[in-house]
């Protein structure tokens, strides 16, 4: 059998504490990152993603300390993102114990950054996060957009005018080893992944795609890994608040024939 | 008390590896160093590495560690991890080609390009590169380095190139990802693994513990 599909819990971090953004606006405190990471490791998570949701605006020292503390406690891969703008940021996070570093806004503003980081640190540790949503309906007299999904930055607040599928192809050409794809339409809704978006990106690139945004049930995870063709699924709230464990999600997926590590 | 030398040439996540070694060998000393004299005094050595083969070799040469590794190979137990495994072969196709350490005969080659998705194929059969995630190892024979590691245990991989050794006798484990590739190599007292034991939870920690107690017998 080839490589297994992955279940990836995500911790959103603000000033060193875990939060869960609902559409990245309404956030509530959900605990200590080290405790949460240890819990997910024990549940059998395949990887852990830690995103610093305020790092674009604020200092980064707290995040490095959090990563150092988490990395001494878990022995599964750790991806860290939020406010990564230059190779020195990548190095600081890798040195703190991250295995992969995710970049988002900086990659849009300066696509050469992807190339520089991939050349210096290797594609295997460079993840490009893409936040995408369907363009808003235009007024009648407007020319209709030929874009199905547009890339947004700054936590989904800022439009870029960039086509998400084209951007996915470009980031891979520039050296990204993985794409973390979030549907901004679905994030926080619990209505399931945007299957069409995820499948379009997964089919457009040769690197693994992590689907994110909208998981409300175990069936959503199944759909993400099958119909949407994602290589990994990211989820926060269904695991955070004890609705499901990673272990029970894996039992469910294996029962439905998904190739998974248990 | 024995001493483990971790070869530090500025490539890779030495901290994760050192933390994992410290967990399985609490009574031993772990020296992370780029000083050949200091590393020469270690009882066993670990050669880590991530990134590109060419850059890795340049850094090893710059620090005069390439000759050190060649000289010390075979004299004490040594473990290559991920790119640290790949650079133990002779030549890599990566990034225009690079000459490597040559501890194992054979080359490092890229995975075949993923086939484009055919609308008729089942949803989850397309092979992606990098090979990233958890996979299993089919052992070609039993060995003390696998003591206590279940036959179907999972290990974490992340790589786009893989070892293609010249001699089957050097292969201790094979993994499938589109093609069958050598994921564990063993020759004299040098062991090399493509996966990251330090990121592979219980099975990886057990393998590291076995390496720490290995007498270097093939």
Contacts between the chains, C-beta under 8 A, distances in Angstrom:
chain1	res1	chain2	res2	distance
A	1	B	135	7.9
A	1	B	136	7.2
A	1	B	176	6.4
A	2	B	127	5.8
A	2	B	135	7.2
A	2	B	176	6.2
A	2	B	177	4.9
A	2	B	178	6.4
A	3	B	128	7.8
A	3	B	131	5.8
A	3	B	132	6.9
A	3	B	133	4.3
A	3	B	134	6.8
A	3	B	135	4.9
A	3	B	157	6.9
A	3	B	177	5.6
A	4	B	133	5.9
A	4	B	134	4.7
A	4	B	135	6.6
A	4	B	154	7.1
A	5	B	124	7.1
A	5	B	133	7.7
A	6	B	133	5.2
A	6	B	134	7.0
A	41	B	201	7.3
A	46	B	133	6.8
A	46	B	134	5.9
A	71	B	15	6.9
A	71	B	16	6.5
A	71	B	19	7.0
A	72	B	19	5.8
A	75	B	16	8.0
A	75	B	20	6.0
A	75	B	23	7.8
A	75	B	198	6.4
A	75	B	199	6.2
A	75	B	200	7.2
A	75	B	201	5.3
A	75	B	204	6.7
A	75	B	205	6.4
A	76	B	156	7.1
A	76	B	199	6.0
A	76	B	200	8.0
A	76	B	201	6.0
A	77	B	156	5.9
A	77	B	158	7.5
A	77	B	196	7.6
A	77	B	199	5.0
A	94	B	13	6.0
A	95	B	15	6.7
A	96	B	15	7.7
A	97	B	13	7.3
A	97	B	15	5.5
A	97	B	16	6.0
A	97	B	19	7.8
A	99	B	13	6.3
A	99	B	16	7.1
A	99	B	158	7.7
A	99	B	196	7.9
A	99	B	199	6.5
A	119	B	52	7.4
A	120	B	51	7.6
A	121	B	50	7.4
A	121	B	51	5.9
A	122	B	50	5.4
A	122	B	51	3.7
A	122	B	52	5.9
A	122	B	83	7.9
A	123	B	130	6.7
A	123	B	160	6.8
A	124	B	50	6.4
A	124	B	51	7.9
A	124	B	130	5.5
A	124	B	132	7.1
A	124	B	158	4.5
A	124	B	159	6.5
A	124	B	160	7.2
A	125	B	50	6.5
A	125	B	158	8.0
A	177	B	130	5.2
A	177	B	132	7.0
A	177	B	158	7.6
A	177	B	160	7.8
A	178	B	130	7.6
A	178	B	132	6.3
A	203	B	116	8.0
A	203	B	117	4.8
A	206	B	113	7.0
A	206	B	114	4.5
A	206	B	128	6.0
A	206	B	129	5.7
A	207	B	128	6.1
A	207	B	129	7.1
A	207	B	130	6.5
A	207	B	132	7.9
A	208	B	128	5.0
A	208	B	130	7.2
A	208	B	132	5.0
A	208	B	133	7.1
A	225	B	124	6.8
A	226	B	123	4.8
A	226	B	124	6.2
A	227	B	123	6.4
A	229	B	117	7.5
A	229	B	123	5.5
A	229	B	124	6.9
A	229	B	126	7.2
A	231	B	128	5.9
A	231	B	132	7.5
A	231	B	133	7.0
A	232	B	133	7.1
A	258	B	124	7.3
A	259	B	124	6.9
A	261	B	134	4.3
A	261	B	154	4.5
